[in-house]
């Protein structure tokens, strides 16, 4: 397969003519990361973090995805109501969405029981993924998004070290990546063995064969993630089992802080989220390696 890594459609018609598999998968994989972050915060009994994170992400998505519409509306109001002959740039709303989200996520991470996961995932990483996804193939914006993603991955690693998760978290990450790669490749290979469609086949059979063959990357990636998710949950729970009520696993020693229990964290959620975050740069690197060589 050749062409750009993120096959962003040029218009709505292009989505139906050529389904943007990789572009769609790029944003879909944020959903399981968000669920892991929610599980982490719920088990830590920090529900306010989830509410704050949701608000920040809503502002981020609105500011980035609807920047053009907001810019046009603001310009119209400025010209026709205020009487100013100026054009409100769309990057103003993009910047506002990014800054507000980062501020909200940082506040959520610092309030209550300090946990950098909210800022690293909902703040830095989600911002980077959204920028790369929406502004491809704008190279400066892709570089900016990649920097945000790298910062989020780094900070999530810092959080896992801070809470003494050690080798168990990275082993969970490795297991999930291996499972994902294996299942995705297997399904892609098996779907590629579908026989050539002939006019003699019933139309429903032709449709199914065509859908499975053309969507084998998408199907393999989704099923691969589901299996990796299940495997990662099993491994991480075995290595970092819940040790106190509420499903909170003990990472580190209780003697580090017996009053606030700052090292009582949901290790399995951090590790599983980290593995999916790391999958993004690995997939991009492999894609460009295959295309170049």
N, C-alpha and C positions, 0 to 999 in steps of 0.2 A: 504494500500500500504506500502510495506517495502523496505528496501534497502537504499543506500546512497541518500542523498538529491539531490546532483547534479549527475545525471546519465550519466556521461561523456562516450561517446563511446570509445572503445579501438582502433578501426580503421574505415576506410570509410565504409566497409561492415557492420559493426555494426550499423551504422546510418540507413541503410535501413532495417536491420533485426529487430531492436528495436529502434524506433525513440526516441532520448533523449529529452523528453518533458521538463523536469525541467531544464536541462542544457541549452537548447535552449532559454527558457523563461528568464533565468537569464540574458542573454546578450541582448535580444530583448527589454526588458523594459528600456534600456538606450536610445532608440530612442525617446520616448516621452519626457524624461527628457531633452535631447539635444534640441528638438524643443522648449521647454519652455524656456530654457536658451537663445536660439536665439531670441525668441519673446521679452524677457526681454531686451536684449541688443539692438535690433532694435528699440523698443519703447523708449529707453533711448538715441537713436541716437549715439550709440557707435559701429559702424560697424567694427572698427578696432579690437574690442574685439573678434568678431566672427571669423575674419580671423586668428587672433593669436591663438585662441582656436582650430581651425581646424588644424593648423600646429602642435601644441603641441600634439593633439590627434593622428595625423598621425604618428608622431615620436614614441609615446607610443605604438600604435598597432604594428608598424613594429618592434620595439625593443623587444617586448614581444613575439609576435606570430612567428616571423622569427629569433629568437635568435639562434636557432640551425643551420639554414642555413647560417646566417651571420658568426657564429663561424667557421663553416667548410670552408667557403670561405676565411676568414681572416687567418685561419691556413694554408690553401693551399698556399696563397700568401706569408706568412711568411717563409714557408719551401722551396718553389720552386723559389721564386724570391729574397727574402732577404737572404735566406740561414740559417735562425735561426731555431733551432730544438725545437720549443715551440708549445704549443697548446693554442690557444686563447679561454678562457672559455666563454660559452654562457651567463653566468650571468653578464659578463661585458656589453653586449649589452642590457640585460634586465635592468640593473642599469642605463645605459645611457638613455634609453627610458623613464624611470620613472623620472629621475632627470631633463632631458630636458623639459619634459611635465610640471612638477611642476614649473619649472622656468618660462616657457612661460605663464602658466596660472596665476601665481602670478603677472607677469609683466602686463598682460592684466587687472587684477583686480585693480591694482594700478594706471594705466594710465587713464587720463581723469577723469571721475566721478567715484570715488572709490566705488567699489561694490565687496564684497567678494564672490558673487555667482559664478563667473567664476572660482575662485580657489577652492571653496568648492565642486563644481559639476564636472567641467572638470579636475581639478587637483587631489584632494584627492579622491573623491567618485568614479569617473570613473577608476582611477588607482586601487583602491581596488577591485572593481567589476571584472575588467579584470584579476587581479592576481588570485582571488578565482576561477574564471571561467576556466582559462587556466591551472592552476597548481593543480586542484583537482585530486587526494586526497592527495597531498603533504601537510602534516599538518603544518610545519613551514611556508610555503608560504600562506596557508589559514589563519593562524593567522596574518601574515603580512598584507594580503589583508583586513581582518576584521578590523584591526587597522586603515588602511587608510579610510575605509568606515565609521567607527565610527567618525573619525576626520572630515570627510566631512559633515556628518549629524550634528555634533555639531557646526561646523562653519556656516552652513546654518541657524541653529537656532540663532546663534549670529547675523548673518546678518539681520534676521527678527526682532530681538530685537533692533538692532542698528537703524533700520529705522522705529521703533515705529509701527510695524504692529499689535502687541498685540494679543488679543484673537481672532480676525477675522481670522488671518492666521492659528492658531491652530484649530479653528473650521472648517475651510475649509479642513484641513488635516483629521480631524475626519470624516467629511461627506464623503470624497472620500474613506477612508478606509472602512467605513460601507457599502457604495454602492458597492465597489469592492467585499467585502466578500459576500454580499448578492446575487449579480448577479452571481458570480462565483459558489457559492454553489448551487444555484437554477439550473443553466444550467448543472452542474455536476450531480445533482440528476435526472433531467429530462432525460438526455442522458443515465443514468444508467437504465432507464425503457424500453429501446429498447428491443423488443422481441428477443428470441433466433433465430439465423439464421438456416434455414433449406434448404436442397438441392432443395426443390420444388420451392424456391423463384428464381426469375430472377437474373442473376449474378450481374446486376447493383444494384439491391436492396441489395443483400448480401454485395457488396462492400461498399455502402453508410452506411449501418447499422454497418459494421465492423469499418469503418473509424471514424464515429461519436462516437461509443462506446469506442474505444481504444484511441481516441483523445479528450475525453470529458474534461480532465483537461486543455489541451492546448486551446481548443475552449472556455471553460468557462473563463479562465484567460484573454484571448485577448478581448473577448466581455465584460467581467467585467471591464477591464481597460478602454475600449472605453466609456462605460456608466458612469463610475466614472469620467472620464476626462470631459465629457459633464456636469455632475452634479457639479463637482468642479468648472468648468468655470462659470456656472450660479451663484452658491453661492458666489464665490469669487468676481465676478463682482458686485453682489448686495451689498455685505458687504464693498468692497473697490472699488467703482466706479471710472472711469476715471474723473479726476477733472481739467486737463489742456490739451491743444492740444497735439496730437500725441499719445493718448491712455495711457498716463502716469498717474497712480493713485497716489493721494497724501497720503502718509503714514506719519503721524506726522504733525507738525505745520510748516507753511511757516515761522513763526517768528523765528524758530530755526536757519535759515541761509537764509535770504532773497536774498542774492547775488548769491550764488552757487546753492541754492535749493538742498542741498545734501540729503534731505529726500524725494524728489520727485522720487519715485521708482515704479516699476511695481509690486505691492504687490501680485496681483493674480498669477503671474507667479512664484514668489518665493514660495508661499504657496503650489501651485499644484506640483511643482517639489519636495518640501520637503515631501509631502505625499507619492509620489512614492519611494523616497529614504528610508523613514521609513518602507515602505512595505517590503523591503528586509530582515532586521533582524526579523521582525514579522513573515514572511513566514517561515524562517529558524527555528525560535524558535518553531513555531507550528508543523513543520514537525518532529523535534526531540522529541517533547513532545508526539506526537502520536505514533512514533516508539517505544519509551521507555515504554510507559504506555498502 
